[in-house]
Amino acid sequence: MLSIFLNLLPILLLVGVWIVFAIILRKGSPVQRKAIATQDEALEEARRTRIAVERIAELLEARQAERVG
């Protein structure tokens, strides 16, 4: 039984190291995380800007309708 475990030990170690590297790479580097956060902030700002422009357009359309009607 011990000999089977000793024979499988290198394979198990390789699989363990592979899993650790996969977890580390999935998390990404600090530079990547900062870039993603910056991109998320830019997308949120673009969404807020779009909503504000839509509100302004609605107000202008309502004002134009009041003048015409």
Buried (B, 14 or more C-beta within 10 A) or exposed (E): EEEEEEEEEEEEEEEEEEEEEEEEEEEEEEEEEEEEEEEEEEEEEEEEEEEEEEEEEEEEEEEEEEEEE
